[in-house]
Amino acid sequence: MHRLIWLWLLLPSSFGTALSSPPRGLSYNDVEKLALKRYQKNGGALHENDVSPMEGKVAVITGAAGGIGGELSKIVFRLGGTVVALDRYTVGLEELQTSLIETCYGTTSEDNIENKRNRILTIPTKHEDLESVKEASEIIVSRYDQIDLLVNNAGISYSKDPMISAHGKDLAFTVNYLSHFLLTEKLLPRMSNEGRIVHVTSTYHWKVDGSELLPDPVNGIPVAYQSDPKLQSKKHVQRSYANTKLAQIWHSRSIAEALPDGVQCSSVCVCPSWAATGIAGKEGKQFLEKYAFSISNCGPGITSSINGMLRTDEELGDALNDGKSFVANSRVLNFFVGRTLLSSKLVSKILGWRDTLVDFLGAIILFGQKYTHKDFIIQQTSPESHNDKEKRDKFYKWSKEEVKKWM
């Protein structure tokens, strides 16, 4: 990701014009209609004048102090839902809370303000520290009998080598995947039967084949999780983000079979494409704000996440549970005719071109996403993401064992 940013910064300024003026995304009225349809009230009848279709619903959102998580928090709150916001950035959480209470929609009476306060809970959470995630989940369980949405959004990309978590393993793997696996496991018993788990993943999962996610037969630890350079892949830094995103997809497709008795929630993966967030650090923030999809005011950078949260099961179809797709917002990948070749033995193993080709594909998506944007797309993921259930089951079993001490 960082290599692509520097490449585009070197391009002529005319490309900036070509990439400017992205599509609008969803209007708030569109979002409200989706919520009204999903959360039908009064015996299933839709009431267009109901301004709080998520009233009584609880949404747990990670990475909520800014970026995609912050925008999704505003939407849930505006729809009348209760937001449980997790992030390591305490100042950002405070700013989110203030924003929701003071500026989010409705009257400013004392009763209204108090109601707003009761609908936002901020929990400082360090996703690089599984003990912190455990503590956050226990606070949530102690406060809420039922959870209706869990959005696993918090994430980082590799910016230096090495990056190590609080318990001495790979930082990106811990933050992007394992912390969310732990949080999900802790909250699953409280998920409502109409509840949904949304995983914010990426097209970059095409870069890897899943082999680095399988426990090593010698030490029982996936290569992608290692923090010792001697035990890592030679392309660990370049593949780390992709590995975590494939791990999320594998997790999503394993949840349905692992649900506690009596729980019938669903799970879905979404892809925001290139979105204007801070995931690439300070050096990439300005670039993404200029060229990527906007996330503000229901912008195109969060349409896939909104759809993942608010579309009905029937609408999500093959993107739900153990399907072969995720929710997307750009059709660029659909026009990449040779994408299935990426997973071929010739490209992946013999020629070793898969990493480079996916980086190239990422650049194409950046340039073309505004021209192929659509508010709702169900797009097939890589063959490795759904073909080998045995590998997914093995990875799920390892993940559950790894977080056992924090359960």
C-alpha positions in Angstrom: 0.0 0.0 0.0 2.7 2.5 0.9 4.7 1.7 -2.3 1.6 2.5 -4.3 1.2 5.8 -2.6 4.7 6.9 -3.4 4.3 5.7 -7.0 1.2 7.9 -7.5 2.8 10.9 -5.8 5.4 10.8 -8.6 2.8 10.9 -11.4 2.0 14.1 -13.3 -0.5 16.4 -11.6 -2.9 15.8 -14.5 -3.7 12.4 -12.9 -5.1 14.3 -9.9 -7.7 15.9 -12.1 -8.6 12.5 -13.6 -9.1 11.1 -10.1 -10.9 14.0 -8.6 -14.7 14.5 -8.2 -15.6 10.9 -7.0 -19.2 9.8 -7.0 -21.5 11.0 -4.3 -22.3 7.7 -2.6 -25.6 7.2 -0.7 -27.8 10.0 0.5 -28.9 9.8 4.2 -32.5 9.3 3.0 -31.2 6.1 1.1 -29.5 4.9 4.3 -32.6 5.6 6.4 -34.7 3.5 3.9 -32.2 0.6 4.2 -32.5 0.7 8.0 -36.3 1.0 7.9 -36.4 -2.1 5.7 -34.0 -4.2 7.8 -35.4 -3.2 11.1 -39.1 -3.3 10.4 -41.3 -2.4 13.3 -44.9 -2.8 14.4 -45.6 -6.2 13.1 -43.4 -5.8 10.0 -45.1 -2.7 8.7 -42.7 0.0 7.3 -43.3 3.5 8.6 -41.6 6.1 6.4 -41.9 8.7 9.1 -40.0 6.7 11.7 -36.8 8.7 12.2 -35.2 6.1 14.5 -35.3 2.7 12.8 -32.4 1.5 15.0 -33.9 2.6 18.3 -33.1 -0.1 20.9 -30.3 -1.6 18.7 -26.7 -1.8 20.0 -23.8 -1.5 17.6 -20.2 -2.2 18.7 -17.7 -0.6 16.3 -13.9 -0.8 16.5 -11.6 1.9 15.2 -14.4 4.3 15.9 -12.4 7.4 16.8 -12.1 8.3 13.2 -12.1 7.1 9.6 -14.7 4.5 8.5 -15.5 3.5 12.1 -16.2 7.1 13.1 -18.5 7.7 10.1 -20.4 4.4 10.8 -20.8 5.4 14.4 -22.5 8.7 13.3 -24.8 6.9 11.0 -25.9 4.3 13.7 -26.4 7.1 16.2 -28.4 9.2 13.8 -30.6 6.3 13.1 -31.4 6.1 16.8 -29.1 3.2 17.7 -26.7 2.9 20.6 -23.0 3.1 19.7 -20.3 1.3 21.6 -17.1 2.8 20.3 -13.7 1.1 20.7 -10.4 2.7 19.8 -6.9 3.2 21.3 -7.1 7.0 20.5 -8.9 8.4 23.6 -8.9 12.0 22.4 -10.7 10.9 19.2 -13.2 8.9 21.3 -13.9 12.0 23.4 -14.3 14.1 20.2 -16.7 11.5 18.8 -18.8 11.5 21.9 -19.0 15.3 22.0 -19.9 15.4 18.3 -22.7 12.9 18.7 -24.2 14.5 21.8 -23.9 18.2 20.7 -24.3 18.1 16.9 -26.1 14.9 15.9 -29.6 15.6 14.9 -32.7 16.3 16.8 -33.6 18.8 19.5 -31.3 20.2 22.1 -33.5 19.9 25.2 -32.0 18.5 28.4 -34.0 15.3 28.1 -32.8 14.8 24.5 -29.2 15.5 25.4 -29.4 12.9 28.3 -30.9 10.4 25.9 -28.0 10.9 23.6 -25.5 10.4 26.4 -27.1 7.1 27.2 -26.7 6.0 23.5 -22.9 6.4 23.3 -20.4 4.4 25.3 -16.7 4.9 24.5 -14.2 2.3 25.6 -10.4 3.0 25.1 -9.1 -0.2 23.6 -5.6 -1.2 22.5 -6.1 -3.8 19.7 -2.4 -4.5 19.9 -3.0 -5.8 23.4 -5.4 -8.7 23.7 -5.7 -8.1 27.4 -7.2 -4.7 26.6 -9.6 -6.3 24.1 -10.7 -8.8 26.7 -11.4 -6.0 29.2 -13.4 -4.0 26.6 -15.5 -7.0 25.8 -16.2 -7.7 29.5 -17.4 -4.1 29.9 -19.7 -4.5 26.9 -21.1 -7.8 28.2 -21.7 -6.3 31.6 -23.7 -3.4 30.1 -25.7 -4.9 27.3 -27.8 -8.1 27.2 -28.0 -8.0 23.4 -25.8 -6.8 20.6 -27.2 -6.3 17.1 -24.2 -5.2 15.2 -20.5 -5.8 15.6 -18.3 -4.0 13.1 -14.7 -5.3 13.0 -13.1 -2.2 11.4 -9.9 -1.2 13.3 -6.8 -1.8 11.2 -3.3 -0.8 10.4 -0.9 -1.4 7.5 2.8 -2.1 7.7 5.0 1.0 7.9 8.1 -0.3 9.5 9.9 -3.6 10.3 9.5 -5.1 12.9 6.1 -4.2 14.3 5.4 -6.2 17.4 2.2 -6.6 19.5 2.0 -6.4 23.3 2.4 -10.1 23.6 5.4 -10.3 21.2 3.8 -11.3 17.9 3.2 -9.5 14.6 1.4 -6.2 15.3 -0.7 -6.0 12.1 -1.9 -9.6 12.4 -2.9 -8.9 16.0 -4.7 -5.6 15.4 -6.4 -6.4 12.1 -7.4 -10.0 12.8 -6.7 -11.7 16.1 -8.0 -8.9 18.3 -11.3 -9.0 16.3 -11.4 -12.8 16.5 -11.2 -12.5 20.3 -13.8 -9.7 20.5 -16.1 -11.7 18.3 -15.7 -14.9 20.4 -16.4 -12.9 23.6 -19.5 -11.2 22.2 -21.1 -14.1 20.1 -23.3 -15.3 23.0 -24.8 -11.8 23.2 -25.5 -11.4 19.5 -29.2 -11.1 18.7 -30.8 -13.6 16.3 -31.1 -10.8 13.7 -27.6 -9.6 14.6 -24.8 -9.2 12.1 -21.0 -9.2 12.3 -19.4 -7.0 9.6 -15.7 -7.4 8.8 -14.0 -4.5 6.9 -11.6 -6.3 4.6 -9.9 -5.6 1.3 -9.3 -6.6 -2.3 -5.7 -7.0 -1.3 -6.6 -10.4 0.1 -6.0 -11.6 -3.5 -2.3 -11.1 -2.9 -1.9 -14.2 -0.8 -2.9 -17.8 -1.0 -3.5 -18.6 2.7 -0.3 -20.7 3.1 1.1 -18.2 5.6 -2.0 -18.4 7.7 -1.7 -22.1 8.4 0.1 -23.2 11.7 3.7 -24.2 11.1 4.0 -28.0 11.7 7.1 -27.3 13.8 6.1 -24.5 16.2 2.3 -24.5 15.5 2.3 -20.7 14.7 1.3 -19.2 11.3 4.2 -17.6 9.4 2.1 -14.4 9.1 1.9 -14.2 12.9 5.6 -14.4 13.6 7.6 -11.4 14.9 11.1 -12.9 14.5 12.4 -12.0 11.0 14.2 -15.4 10.9 10.8 -17.1 11.0 8.9 -14.8 8.7 8.4 -15.0 5.0 10.9 -13.0 2.9 7.9 -10.9 1.8 6.4 -10.6 5.3 6.1 -6.8 5.3 4.6 -6.6 1.8 2.1 -9.4 2.5 1.2 -8.7 6.1 -1.9 -6.5 5.3 -3.1 -9.0 2.7 -2.7 -11.9 5.1 -4.8 -10.2 7.7 -7.6 -9.4 5.3 -7.7 -13.0 4.0 -7.7 -14.1 7.7 -10.8 -11.9 8.3 -12.6 -13.5 5.3 -11.8 -17.0 6.6 -13.0 -16.0 10.0 -16.3 -14.6 8.6 -17.0 -17.8 6.7 -16.3 -20.0 9.8 -18.6 -18.2 12.2 -21.9 -19.7 11.2 -20.7 -23.2 12.2 -19.3 -22.0 15.5 -22.3 -20.1 16.8 -23.4 -20.9 20.4 -26.6 -22.7 20.9 -29.6 -20.4 20.3 -27.6 -17.7 18.4 -28.5 -17.2 14.7 -26.6 -14.1 13.8 -25.0 -13.6 10.3 -21.6 -12.6 9.2 -20.5 -10.6 6.1 -17.3 -9.1 4.7 -17.1 -5.7 3.0 -14.5 -3.9 0.9 -14.2 -0.1 0.9 -11.8 0.0 -2.0 -9.4 3.1 -1.7 -11.0 5.2 1.0 -9.8 8.5 2.5 -8.8 7.2 5.9 -5.6 7.5 8.0 -4.6 3.8 7.6 -1.5 4.7 5.6 -0.1 7.1 8.2 0.7 10.7 8.0 2.6 10.4 4.7 -0.4 8.8 3.0 -3.3 10.7 4.6 -3.1 13.7 2.3 -2.7 11.5 -0.7 -5.8 9.4 0.2 -7.9 12.5 0.9 -7.1 13.8 -2.5 -7.5 10.7 -4.6 -9.5 8.0 -2.7 -13.2 7.7 -2.1 -14.6 10.2 0.5 -16.0 8.7 3.6 -17.8 11.8 4.9 -21.5 12.2 4.8 -22.3 8.7 3.6 -19.6 9.0 0.9 -18.7 6.2 -1.5 -15.8 5.0 0.8 -18.3 3.7 3.3 -21.2 2.5 1.0 -20.0 -1.1 1.2 -19.9 -0.9 5.0 -23.4 0.6 5.2 -24.7 -2.1 2.9 -23.1 -4.7 5.0 -24.7 -3.4 8.1 -28.2 -2.5 6.8 -29.0 -4.7 3.8 -31.3 -7.7 4.4 -30.0 -11.2 4.3 -31.8 -11.8 1.0 -30.1 -8.8 -0.6 -26.6 -9.8 0.6 -27.0 -13.3 -0.8 -23.7 -14.9 -1.6 -21.8 -12.4 0.5 -23.4 -13.7 3.6 -21.8 -16.4 5.9 -20.1 -19.2 4.0 -20.6 -17.6 0.5 -18.0 -16.8 -2.1 -18.4 -13.0 -2.3 -18.1 -9.8 -0.3 -19.9 -6.4 -0.5 -18.0 -4.0 -2.8 -18.4 -0.5 -4.2 -16.4 -0.7 -7.5 -16.5 -3.0 -10.5 -12.9 -2.6 -11.5 -12.1 -6.2 -10.4 -14.9 -7.5 -12.5 -13.2 -6.2 -15.6 -9.9 -7.7 -14.7 -10.4 -10.8 -16.9 -7.2 -12.5 -15.8 -7.8 -12.2 -12.1 -8.3 -16.0 -11.6 -4.8 -16.5 -13.0 -3.5 -14.8 -9.9 -4.2 -17.9 -8.0 -2.7 -20.3 -10.6 0.4 -22.3 -9.8 2.2 -20.7 -12.7 1.7 -17.1 -11.5 1.9 -17.8 -7.7 4.6 -20.4 -7.5 6.6 -20.8 -10.7 6.8 -17.2 -11.9 6.3 -15.6 -8.5 4.4 -12.7 -10.1 1.3 -12.7 -7.8 2.5 -10.0 -5.4 3.5 -7.6 -8.2 0.3 -8.2 -10.2 -1.9 -7.5 -7.3 0.0 -4.3 -6.5 -0.6 -3.3 -10.2 -4.3 -4.3 -9.8 -4.4 -2.0 -6.7 -3.2 0.9 -8.8 -5.8 0.1 -11.5 -8.5 0.1 -8.8 -7.4 3.5 -7.5 -7.5 5.0 -11.0 -10.7 3.3 -12.1 -12.9 3.0 -9.0 -14.7 6.3 -9.5 -15.7 5.3 -13.1 -17.0 1.9 -12.0 -18.6 2.8 -8.7 -22.0 1.5 -7.8 -23.8 1.9 -4.5 -24.3 -1.9 -4.0 -22.1 -4.6 -5.5 -21.8 -8.3 -4.6 -18.3 -9.3 -5.8 -16.6 -12.7 -5.7 -13.5 -13.0 -3.6 -10.3 -15.0 -4.4 -10.5 -18.8 -4.9 -8.4 -19.4 -1.7 -10.9 -17.4 0.3 -13.7 -20.0 -0.2 -12.3 -23.2 -1.9 -10.6 -25.0 0.9 -12.9 -25.4 4.0 -10.4 -27.7 5.6 -7.8 -25.0 5.7 -10.3 -22.5 7.1 -11.4 -24.9 9.8 -7.7 -25.5 10.8 -7.1 -21.8 11.0 -10.2 -21.2 13.0 -9.2 -23.9 15.4 -5.7 -22.4 15.8 -7.2 -18.9 16.4 -9.5 -20.2 19.1 -6.6 -21.9 20.8 -4.4 -18.8 20.6 -6.9 -16.5 22.3 -7.9 -19.1 24.9 -6.0 -17.4 27.8 -8.0 -14.2 27.2 -11.4 -16.0 27.0 
